[in-house]
Amino acid sequence: MVVLCFLYCNGLMDHIYVCQYGASCTSWYKTPTHFSGTLDAFVKITRNEGVRSLWSGLPPTLVMAVPATVIYFTCYDQLRDLLRYGMGFQGNYIPLVAGGLARLGAVSVISPLELVRTKMQSRKLTYSELRVCIRSSVAQDGWLSLWRGWGSTVLRDVPFSALYWFNYELVKAQLCDQYNVSQATFSISFTAGAISGAVAAIVTLPFDVVKTRRQIQLGEMETLGVPVKNHTSTWHIMRGIWAESGYRGLFAGFLPRVIKVAPACAVMISTYEFGKIFFQKMNLDREQQAC
């Protein structure tokens, strides 16, 4: 049986798309025409499938993305304050350490759910069948099998988060000094988030390429029912890409990733900072009214 897997990204999360026999494909995916570039892709997708298709797959993405983001942002704030005020550390490296550790915790918690999602996408399984599948996998390979692919995810997401928060706090502080404000405004947070997100996306792009290849590999193996045991290491995959395509292969999809990540980071952090300021002010007003 010929099985092809594609990685479909809707802006927040990656989804495995399975095409069996090379032609019989899942109904929600419409095979795209040739794209000459990112702008051309936007135009053709909108023309052929409608504007709503640009937001396809959003509900299941939010089910995964919301708890992951809640864990991630909360852990970052708590770790940053613990390092700075609880343990007395000072310096620009604090956001770097807190961001990396926060992402490590979020990835570790969400990783089993990612594996479950991959299994459901690669094969049509009911929840009872999925439960049996997970139990047999755990019985055969142990509990650590639930965290398969954790290493490549960590190598991509932890450096990204460390660089992102380091640059974000640095750029935000410089913009606040430049505009002579004590607290970052929505526009300052938005700008700092976009710049730091773009920088982190470019630096960690090779790890994203490896993660994509591994997701496709796991999807194909799950579909074929092939047991996944001694999978290729991240560094081995990187060497293979370098030997096959050179440095261009490691930085494939450069422009789409930056276009996706930079505004996503800008919107996420600016709305998060705005929400924190809003609720802090609301809580302060309630305390004043109570007094």
Buried (B, 14 or more C-beta within 10 A) or exposed (E): EEBBBBBBBBBBBBBBBBBBEEEEBEEEBEEEEEBEEBEEBBEBBEEEEEEEBEEBBBEBBEEBBEBBBEBBBEBBBEBBEEBBEEEEEEEEEBBBBBBBBBBBBBBBBBBBBBBBBBBBBBBEBEEEEBEEBBEEBEEEBEEEBBBBBBBBBBBBBBBBBBBBBBBBBBBBBEBBEEEEEEEBBEEBBBBBBBBBBBBBBBBBBBBBBBBBBBBBBBBBBBBEEEEBEEBEEBEEBBEBBBEEEEEEBBBBBBEBBBBBBBBBBBBBBBBBBBEEBEEEEEEEEEEEEEE
